Amino acid sequence: MKYTLQKIFLAVFCGAFILGGLVYSLRVLSGDGRLDDLMISVPFMVIGLLVLVTQWRQISRFQTMNYQWYCKTYPKHAQSGRLSCFACGGNRVQVRALMNRTFHREHFCPQCGKTLYFSPEQG
């Protein structure tokens, strides 16, 4: 539910930038505005689209790459409650908090540096 609300907010927020830039660009191209105003409207569309795509991918990764996914995808590396790295077989897993207000933690192998899965911060 939390991820669905994040995706809806992201689509609405970025959609406003994309739609605003598109409407303004069409107005300029139809002859109602100045041609140099495209220098304002096109970056609005591009920035909105870039933020939408990158943040959508990040939210989708957090949503799908969780502990249950890791256990299902790599059953040989998740036996009897103990995890090991799918890449190098290391049996130590470390956790670090991700920055930039993601409120997620990355579980990774300290031996090879591969990300194993993500989990939301509690609290």
N, C-alpha and C positions, 0 to 999 in steps of 0.2 A: 504494500500500500504506500509506504514511504517513497519508494522509487517511482511509482506511478505518479504521485503528486509532484515529485521533482521534475519528471519528464513533461508533465502538463504545464507547469510553471515555465520551464525552459522554452517550450514550444510557443507559448503565448508571449513571453518576453522577447525572444529573438524574432518571432513572427511579426511583432509590431515594427521592429527595425527594418526587417526585410520588406514588409508590405509598404511601409512609409517611403522607403527608398525607391521601391518599384513604382509606386503611384507618382512620386515626384519626377522620376526619370521619364515615365510615359507622358507626363504633362509637358516636360521640356521637349521631348521628341515630337510631340504633336504641334509644337509651335507656340504654346502659351507661356513658355519660360525662356530664360537665356541659356545658351549652350554651355557656358562655363558653370552653370549650376549643377551639371552632371558630376563635377568634381566633388560635390557634397553628397549627392544622392547615391552614387555608385559605391563609395566607401561604406555608407550605411548598410547597403545590401550585403556587401562582401563581409564586413565585420560581423553582422548578424548571422550570416550563414556559417562563417568559420566558428563562431562561438557555439552555435547550435550543434554543428557536427562534432566538434571536439568534446563538448560537455556531454552530449548524448552518448558518445562512445565510452566516456569515462563512467557514466552512471550505469550503462549496460554491463561494463566489466565488473563493477562493484556488485551488481545484482546477480550476475551469473557465476563469477569466480569466487564462490564461497567454500566453506569447509565441506558441505555436503557434495558439492560439485567435485572437489578434489578427491574425496573418498570414492565417488562413483567413477571418475575418470581414471584414476590411478589406484585401483584396489590393491595391487601388490605393495604399494608404498604407504598404505593406510591400514595396517593390520593390528588388531587388539588395542586400539586407541593410540598407537604410536605412529607418528608420521616420519617418512623419510623423503628425501628429495627425488623427484622423478628424473632429474637430469644426471646427478652425480651419485645418488644413493646415500648422501650424507644424512645422518639421523638427528642432527641438531636443527631446530627451527627457531629463528629469532623473529621478533616483532618490532616494528617501528611505526610510529604515527606518521601519517601523510600530512603534508602541510596544505596550505591554500583552502582552508575551510571545507575540506572533504569529509571530515569527521569519520574517517576510516583508518584502519590499520592494515599494514602489509605484512604478511607472514612470508618470510623468505629464508632461503638456505644461505648461511654465512660462508659456506665453503665455496660455492660457485656463483652466488648472487642471484639465482633465479627466484622470481616471485612464485610462490606456491598458491596462495589464495589471499583474499581480502576479507576483513570482518569490520562491521560498524563499531565505532567506539560506544561504550556503554556509559550512561550517565546523563 
